[in-house]
Amino acid sequence: MAVLSNDILSSTLRELIKDEVDQLFKTTPLLDHMNRNGGVRIVDGGQKVDQPLILSEHSSITQLSSGYEPTNLAVKDVLQNATFDFADYVAPVVITRKEELSNSGPRAIVDIAEARLKSVMGMFKREWEKQAVAGSSTIMTEMLSLNGGAAAATGFLEPRLIGAQTNAVGGLAKTTFRDLENQYVDAAAGGGTFAGNATGLLTDLFLGAQQRTPDTTPDLILASEACYKLYKLDLFAKERYISEKTLDSGKLALAFHNAMMHVDPNLPVNTGGTQISAYMLNTRHIKVIFDSRANFTLGDFEKLSGYTSRSADVLLRTQLSFDHLLSSGVLGRAEA
């Protein structure tokens, strides 16, 4: 049997990886949306990424009543830097010599390696989504999360009212810079429920975000299964807006204004008063960062020293970032 070279096996799988990534995106709605709608930012190396934020007024207005008033020249630097450190991960794709000898022909070997690659990619992306949405990964702990109600006070979006949010995000404290807060609606406030009030509560959340959005409106809603079902039930007697492209695909899909709603298997998160049932995101201002050289990138196959096996590493260098949070929000306690 001819031995399939490491170079040929590596290059073949790099072509196949495109198909594997597209199919696996179906189970990761946040990563899927970010990738397909411009929410991904690619950078070339570096230890961290700095994001300039405008968090204060540069100067003051002077009213000219007589025309002789002195101009107020007191100014200050409007920019603050949010800093996001890269998180680095690797997972191997391994094929043994015994497997190669037990399968005839290069195509069989490629099929084995392709199946292993698909498994690794699926694991990587599910773990990425778990950390990004819930902050509950026990492996990818250096990656930031949207969940601001978890024990670690670094999640971007908090299930707390504006004025009561306390997390530090990008190295900046919300208690110092109140414009780093996010919108929040509690569906269970005052003993209320999401059932029967879904569109009204989502409207409250959307309007809050819209009035503080510099340019666009929220475009993605990630919801728990229960929250999604209750919204669908509330829509039966109401007019719905949805893109024809999505409607024609035959998938179960909902929208709220121009924001697509998807079920995320990692929601709800937290318990009690900090429970998060849905995120309403403006993905123009919340981004996923990838290193151009480690964006679920497959390396070269090499022989493992001391083993009759060869292996290639899948590299990932990633982080979540933001430049504006008031244009996104959290829907709390919308499970009933």
Secondary structure per residue as TSV (DSSP state, phi and psi in degrees):
chain	resnum	aa	ss	phi	psi
A	1	M	-	360.0	130.1
A	2	A	-	-68.3	138.6
A	3	V	-	-85.0	127.1
A	4	L	-	-77.3	120.4
A	5	S	-	-67.3	155.9
A	6	N	H	-59.5	-39.8
A	7	D	H	-62.8	-45.3
A	8	I	H	-67.6	-43.0
A	9	L	H	-62.5	-41.8
A	10	S	H	-64.1	-48.0
A	11	S	H	-67.0	-35.4
A	12	T	H	-64.5	-45.5
A	13	L	H	-68.3	-29.2
A	14	R	H	-66.2	-30.6
A	15	E	H	-73.4	-40.6
A	16	L	H	-71.1	-25.2
A	17	I	H	-61.7	-27.3
A	18	K	H	-63.3	-43.5
A	19	D	H	-67.6	-39.0
A	20	E	H	-64.0	-42.2
A	21	V	H	-62.5	-45.5
A	22	D	H	-60.3	-42.3
A	23	Q	H	-70.4	-38.0
A	24	L	H	-71.6	-21.5
A	25	F	G	-60.4	-22.7
A	26	K	G	-63.0	-25.8
A	27	T	G	-95.3	0.7
A	28	T	-	-130.9	81.2
A	29	P	H	-62.3	-33.6
A	30	L	H	-67.5	-50.5
A	31	L	H	-63.9	-37.7
A	32	D	H	-58.9	-52.0
A	33	H	H	-63.8	-44.3
A	34	M	H	-59.4	-43.3
A	35	N	H	-68.3	-38.6
A	36	R	H	-88.0	-14.6
A	37	N	T	-125.4	27.0
A	38	G	T	79.2	20.3
A	39	G	-	-91.2	6.0
A	40	V	E	-104.1	133.5
A	41	R	E	-114.7	121.9
A	42	I	E	-101.2	128.7
A	43	V	E	-124.7	160.3
A	44	D	-	-105.6	91.7
A	45	G	-	71.6	-168.1
A	46	G	-	98.3	159.1
A	47	Q	S	-86.4	-31.3
A	48	K	E	-148.5	168.5
A	49	V	E	-121.5	128.5
A	50	D	E	-100.3	133.7
A	51	Q	E	-120.8	108.7
A	52	P	E	-66.2	135.4
A	53	L	E	-125.8	139.2
A	54	I	E	-91.9	109.8
A	55	L	-	-124.1	12.0
A	56	S	S	-157.8	165.6
A	57	E	-	-81.8	139.7
A	58	H	S	-74.2	-42.5
A	59	S	S	-144.5	-178.6
A	60	S	-	-115.5	156.3
A	61	I	-	-90.6	135.0
A	62	T	-	-109.8	125.2
A	63	Q	-	-80.5	131.7
A	64	L	-	-102.3	99.2
A	65	S	S	-88.9	-48.2
A	66	S	S	-102.2	-19.3
A	67	G	S	96.3	-8.8
A	68	Y	-	-105.2	6.3
A	69	E	-	-69.4	140.0
A	70	P	-	-70.3	137.8
A	71	T	-	-74.3	132.6
A	72	N	-	-74.1	110.1
A	73	L	-	-99.1	11.1
A	74	A	-	-69.9	121.4
A	75	V	-	-133.0	163.4
A	76	K	-	-148.9	158.1
A	77	D	-	-68.4	126.2
A	78	V	-	-86.3	-12.2
A	79	L	E	-95.3	136.6
A	80	Q	E	-125.1	144.8
A	81	N	E	-98.3	123.2
A	82	A	E	-89.5	135.6
A	83	T	E	-117.6	133.1
A	84	F	E	-127.4	115.3
A	85	D	E	-80.8	139.4
A	86	F	-	-65.6	147.7
A	87	A	E	-113.7	131.1
A	88	D	E	-114.5	137.6
A	89	Y	E	-143.9	155.7
A	90	V	E	-146.2	144.8
A	91	A	E	-141.8	133.7
A	92	P	E	-88.8	150.1
A	93	V	E	-112.2	117.6
A	94	V	E	-121.2	138.4
A	95	I	E	-134.1	131.7
A	96	T	E	-91.5	159.7
A	97	R	H	-65.1	-35.7
A	98	K	H	-60.3	-41.9
A	99	E	H	-63.9	-37.6
A	100	E	H	-66.8	-40.3
A	101	L	H	-71.5	-27.3
A	102	S	H	-83.7	-6.9
A	103	N	S	-125.2	127.6
A	104	S	-	-87.7	129.4
A	105	G	S	91.7	148.1
A	106	P	H	-58.9	-33.4
A	107	R	H	-63.9	-38.4
A	108	A	H	-64.5	-38.7
A	109	I	H	-66.4	-41.8
A	110	V	H	-62.1	-40.0
A	111	D	H	-61.4	-41.7
A	112	I	H	-63.1	-48.5
A	113	A	H	-63.9	-36.4
A	114	E	H	-65.2	-41.5
A	115	A	H	-63.6	-40.0
A	116	R	H	-65.1	-41.2
A	117	L	H	-62.7	-43.0
A	118	K	H	-60.3	-41.4
A	119	S	H	-63.0	-45.4
A	120	V	H	-64.2	-43.5
A	121	M	H	-63.2	-43.8
A	122	G	H	-61.0	-44.5
A	123	M	H	-60.1	-47.0
A	124	F	H	-59.3	-47.2
A	125	K	H	-73.6	-35.6
A	126	R	H	-66.5	-38.6
A	127	E	H	-69.3	-37.9
A	128	W	H	-60.0	-48.2
A	129	E	H	-63.1	-40.6
A	130	K	H	-59.3	-44.3
A	131	Q	H	-72.7	-42.0
A	132	A	H	-63.4	-42.0
A	133	V	H	-87.2	-44.5
A	134	A	H	-108.2	-21.0
A	135	G	-	66.6	26.7
A	136	S	-	-112.6	9.9
A	137	S	-	-68.8	138.5
A	138	T	S	-92.5	-1.2
A	139	I	S	-110.8	-51.4
A	140	M	-	-91.3	52.4
A	141	T	T	-75.1	-15.8
A	142	E	T	-85.9	-6.2
A	143	M	S	-87.5	139.7
A	144	L	-	-75.2	172.7
A	145	S	-	-140.1	156.6
A	146	L	S	-73.3	-26.5
A	147	N	B	-71.8	101.3
A	148	G	T	-93.9	9.0
A	149	G	T	-104.7	0.3
A	150	A	S	-73.4	175.3
A	151	A	S	-62.1	-42.4
A	152	A	S	-76.8	124.7
A	153	A	T	-85.4	56.0
A	154	T	T	-127.3	-4.1
A	155	G	-	-66.3	145.2
A	156	F	S	-68.4	-44.8
A	157	L	B	-110.8	119.6
A	158	E	-	-102.6	141.0
A	159	P	S	-83.1	57.8
A	160	R	S	-142.6	153.3
A	161	L	-	-66.6	153.6
A	162	I	T	-60.6	132.1
A	163	G	T	102.2	-15.7
A	164	A	-	-118.4	8.2
A	165	Q	-	-86.2	138.9
A	166	T	-	-128.8	0.2
A	167	N	-	-69.4	158.3
A	168	A	E	-102.4	126.2
A	169	V	E	-127.7	127.0
A	170	G	T	61.9	24.9
A	171	G	T	84.3	5.2
A	172	L	E	-118.0	136.4
A	173	A	E	-87.3	131.7
A	174	K	T	-65.1	-27.2
A	175	T	T	-67.3	-24.2
A	176	T	T	-90.8	-41.8
A	177	F	-	-116.5	90.9
A	178	R	G	-66.1	-19.2
A	179	D	G	-75.7	1.8
A	180	L	G	-92.1	4.1
A	181	E	-	-78.0	167.7
A	182	N	-	-120.3	165.4
A	183	Q	E	-73.1	152.8
A	184	Y	E	-152.0	133.2
A	185	V	E	-129.8	128.0
A	186	D	E	-100.7	110.4
A	187	A	T	-67.4	-21.2
A	188	A	T	-101.7	10.2
A	189	A	G	-61.0	136.0
A	190	G	G	65.1	23.0
A	191	G	G	81.5	12.1
A	192	G	-	-76.9	177.0
A	193	T	-	-134.8	160.5
A	194	F	S	-78.6	-34.9
A	195	A	T	-59.6	127.7
A	196	G	T	83.4	-11.9
A	197	N	T	-126.6	15.4
A	198	A	H	-58.9	-51.3
A	199	T	H	-66.3	-36.2
A	200	G	H	-66.0	-43.2
A	201	L	H	-68.3	-40.5
A	202	L	H	-65.7	-34.4
A	203	T	H	-64.1	-42.5
A	204	D	H	-58.1	-44.7
A	205	L	H	-66.4	-42.8
A	206	F	H	-65.5	-43.4
A	207	L	H	-64.5	-40.0
A	208	G	H	-59.9	-43.5
A	209	A	H	-69.2	-41.7
A	210	Q	H	-61.9	-38.5
A	211	Q	H	-73.8	-14.3
A	212	R	T	-115.8	15.7
A	213	T	-	-94.3	126.1
A	214	P	S	-63.1	-33.7
A	215	D	S	-144.2	-38.3
A	216	T	-	-123.3	-174.2
A	217	T	-	-120.8	166.0
A	218	P	-	-54.4	141.5
A	219	D	-	-125.5	0.1
A	220	L	E	-146.9	132.2
A	221	I	E	-121.5	122.1
A	222	L	E	-102.5	125.2
A	223	A	E	-130.2	154.5
A	224	S	-	-70.6	165.1
A	225	E	H	-62.0	-43.3
A	226	A	H	-65.3	-43.4
A	227	C	H	-61.2	-43.8
A	228	Y	H	-60.7	-45.1
A	229	K	H	-63.7	-41.7
A	230	L	H	-65.9	-36.7
A	231	Y	H	-66.1	-42.6
A	232	K	H	-60.7	-42.2
A	233	L	H	-62.9	-36.4
A	234	D	H	-72.2	-16.1
A	235	L	H	-89.3	-11.9
A	236	F	T	-55.3	-38.5
A	237	A	T	-98.3	13.9
A	238	K	S	-124.7	158.9
A	239	E	-	-74.2	141.1
A	240	R	-	-119.9	146.0
A	241	Y	-	-119.4	127.2
A	242	I	-	-154.0	145.5
A	243	S	-	-67.6	139.8
A	244	E	H	-61.7	-33.5
A	245	K	H	-60.2	-43.7
A	246	T	H	-73.6	-41.3
A	247	L	H	-61.7	-40.9
A	248	D	T	-73.2	-11.8
A	249	S	T	-76.0	-13.1
A	250	G	T	83.5	2.7
A	251	K	-	-86.4	152.7
A	252	L	-	-71.2	114.6
A	253	A	-	-145.5	141.2
A	254	L	E	-127.1	161.9
A	255	A	E	-142.2	155.1
A	256	F	E	-126.7	112.0
A	257	H	T	53.7	-122.5
A	258	N	T	-98.7	9.9
A	259	A	E	-96.5	120.6
A	260	M	E	-73.0	140.6
A	261	M	E	-111.6	129.8
A	262	H	E	-129.7	148.3
A	263	V	E	-79.2	129.2
A	264	D	-	-110.8	124.8
A	265	P	T	-65.1	-10.5
A	266	N	T	-91.1	0.2
A	267	L	-	-108.8	147.6
A	268	P	S	-79.3	164.5
A	269	V	B	-125.6	157.7
A	270	N	S	67.9	174.3
A	271	T	-	-134.4	166.3
A	272	G	G	62.9	-139.1
A	273	G	G	-69.5	-14.7
A	274	T	G	-104.0	14.3
A	275	Q	-	-65.6	136.6
A	276	I	E	-112.9	119.8
A	277	S	E	-97.7	-25.4
A	278	A	E	-157.7	149.1
A	279	Y	E	-109.3	136.2
A	280	M	E	-110.4	112.0
A	281	L	E	-115.0	140.8
A	282	N	-	-103.4	100.6
A	283	T	T	-78.5	1.5
A	284	R	T	-74.2	-24.5
A	285	H	T	-117.2	-5.8
A	286	I	E	-117.8	122.1
A	287	K	E	-122.6	157.0
A	288	V	E	-106.3	127.4
A	289	I	E	-102.1	134.0
A	290	F	E	-129.2	145.3
A	291	D	E	-78.3	134.3
A	292	S	E	-60.1	-25.0
A	293	R	E	-95.5	-2.5
A	294	A	E	-145.9	56.3
A	295	N	E	-107.8	73.6
A	296	F	E	53.2	48.0
A	297	T	E	-93.3	129.5
A	298	L	E	-88.0	124.8
A	299	G	-	-82.7	-167.0
A	300	D	-	-86.3	144.3
A	301	F	-	-71.5	136.1
A	302	E	E	-139.7	152.2
A	303	K	E	-69.6	135.8
A	304	L	-	-82.2	122.0
A	305	S	T	-62.3	126.3
A	306	G	T	87.6	-1.1
A	307	Y	S	-131.8	152.0
A	308	T	S	-90.1	60.2
A	309	S	E	-145.1	162.1
A	310	R	E	-131.5	153.0
A	311	S	E	-144.5	149.4
A	312	A	E	-132.5	141.3
A	313	D	E	-95.4	138.2
A	314	V	E	-97.4	119.8
A	315	L	E	-104.5	139.0
A	316	L	E	-136.7	127.5
A	317	R	E	-129.4	114.1
A	318	T	E	-149.6	168.2
A	319	Q	E	-172.4	155.7
A	320	L	E	-91.7	148.3
A	321	S	E	-145.7	172.3
A	322	F	E	-152.3	160.1
A	323	D	S	-127.3	-3.0
A	324	H	-	-163.7	128.8
A	325	L	S	-112.5	-21.5
A	326	L	T	-66.9	-13.9
A	327	S	T	-90.3	4.3
A	328	S	-	-127.4	164.1
A	329	G	E	-156.6	176.2
A	330	V	E	-124.3	136.3
A	331	L	E	-105.7	119.0
A	332	G	E	-101.3	147.3
A	333	R	S	49.6	53.0
A	334	A	-	-111.6	42.3
A	335	E	-	-97.2	-4.0
A	336	A	-	-145.9	360.0
